[in-house]
């Protein structure tokens, strides 16, 4: 199994680093959005759209990172739901219901046609999803990236 990990090591590490940078960018945009004056509706909308778009890219990168990790251990998982379920089985995710909601919100974004729904998804990203993603990336770092078998 170590040979498989060695084969995918560079790709996994690079994908992890990219996902981590995306998370930092998302957190920076969220922080900056909280500094916008209440009456500046245009800037609030720009930040909201940026938060949602950065989240979409991060979520896509995250499940693909998981897919690479599981492929390196011999599992072929080709969907976000399967990757999140396996991460839950591995103990990297504590609450699978939140991850199902993360996936549902991500999929719903293509079909949101009103401001209230869009704002609701943005608020879930800020209030819940960022923390869950950060915890998952920390677990991946500890369990995969920093493992002795990688050295």
C-alpha positions in Angstrom: 0.0 0.0 0.0 2.9 2.3 0.6 3.9 2.0 -3.0 0.5 3.4 -4.1 0.9 6.3 -1.7 4.3 7.0 -3.1 2.9 7.0 -6.6 0.2 9.7 -5.7 2.1 11.5 -3.0 3.1 14.6 -5.0 -0.4 15.0 -6.5 -2.1 14.6 -3.1 0.2 17.1 -1.4 -0.2 19.7 -4.2 -4.0 19.2 -4.1 -4.0 19.6 -0.4 -1.9 22.8 -0.6 -4.3 24.2 -3.2 -7.3 23.4 -1.1 -5.7 25.0 1.9 -5.0 28.2 0.0 -8.5 28.3 -1.3 -9.8 28.0 2.3 -7.5 30.9 3.4 -8.8 33.0 0.5 -12.4 32.2 1.4 -11.8 33.2 5.0 -10.1 36.4 3.9 -13.1 37.3 1.7 -15.5 36.5 4.5 -13.5 38.7 6.9 -13.4 41.6 4.4 -17.1 41.3 3.7 -17.8 41.9 7.4 -16.1 45.2 7.2 -18.4 46.6 4.5 -20.8 49.4 5.6 -24.4 48.3 6.0 -25.7 50.8 3.4 -23.3 49.7 0.7 -25.5 47.1 -1.0 -23.4 46.8 -4.1 -20.3 45.9 -2.2 -22.2 43.4 0.0 -23.5 41.7 -3.2 -20.0 41.6 -4.7 -18.6 40.0 -1.5 -21.5 37.6 -1.3 -20.9 36.4 -4.9 -17.2 36.1 -4.2 -17.8 34.0 -1.1 -20.2 31.7 -2.9 -17.9 31.3 -5.9 -14.8 30.7 -3.8 -16.7 28.1 -1.8 -17.8 26.3 -5.0 -14.2 26.0 -6.2 -13.0 24.9 -2.8 -15.7 22.3 -2.4 -14.9 20.9 -5.8 -11.2 20.8 -5.0 -11.9 19.1 -1.7 -13.8 16.1 -2.9 -11.3 15.6 -5.7 -8.5 15.7 -3.1 -10.4 13.0 -1.1 -10.8 11.0 -4.3 -7.0 11.0 -4.9 -6.3 10.0 -1.3 -8.7 7.1 -1.5 -7.4 6.1 -4.9 -3.9 5.9 -3.4 -5.3 3.5 -0.8 -7.0 1.4 -3.5 -10.5 2.8 -3.4 -12.0 4.2 -6.6 -14.5 6.9 -5.6 -15.8 9.2 -8.3 -18.4 11.3 -6.6 -18.4 13.9 -3.8 -21.0 11.9 -1.8 -19.0 8.7 -1.9 -15.8 10.6 -0.9 -17.5 12.3 2.0 -19.0 9.0 3.2 -15.6 7.4 3.1 -14.1 10.4 4.9 -16.8 9.9 7.6 -15.9 6.2 7.8 -12.2 7.2 8.2 -13.1 9.5 11.1 -12.1 12.7 9.2 -15.6 14.0 9.2 -17.6 14.1 12.4 -21.1 15.0 11.2 -22.1 13.4 7.9 -25.4 15.3 7.9 -23.6 18.7 7.6 -21.6 17.3 4.7 -24.8 16.1 3.0 -26.0 19.7 3.4 -22.7 21.1 2.1 -23.2 18.9 -1.0 -26.9 19.8 -1.4 -26.1 23.6 -1.1 -23.3 23.2 -3.7 -25.6 21.5 -6.1 -28.5 23.9 -5.4 -26.4 26.9 -6.4 -26.8 26.2 -10.1 -30.6 26.5 -9.6 -30.9 29.5 -7.2 -33.0 32.2 -8.8 -33.8 34.5 -5.9 -31.7 36.6 -3.6 -33.0 35.1 -0.4 -32.0 31.6 -1.2 -28.6 32.8 -2.4 -28.1 34.8 0.8 -29.1 31.8 2.8 -26.5 29.6 1.2 -23.9 32.2 1.7 -24.8 32.4 5.4 -24.4 28.6 5.8 -21.0 28.9 4.2 -20.0 31.5 6.7 -21.6 30.0 9.8 -21.1 26.3 9.3 -19.3 25.1 6.2 -16.0 26.9 6.6 -15.5 25.3 10.0 -16.3 21.9 8.7 -13.9 22.2 5.7 -11.2 23.5 7.9 -11.6 20.6 10.3 -11.5 18.1 7.4 -8.3 19.7 6.0 -6.7 19.5 9.4 -7.6 15.8 9.7 -6.2 15.2 6.2 -3.0 17.0 7.1 -2.6 14.9 10.3 -3.7 11.6 8.9 -2.3 11.7 5.3 0.1 14.6 4.6 2.2 14.4 7.8 2.1 10.6 8.1 5.4 8.8 8.6 4.9 6.8 5.4 5.2 10.0 3.4 8.7 10.8 4.7 
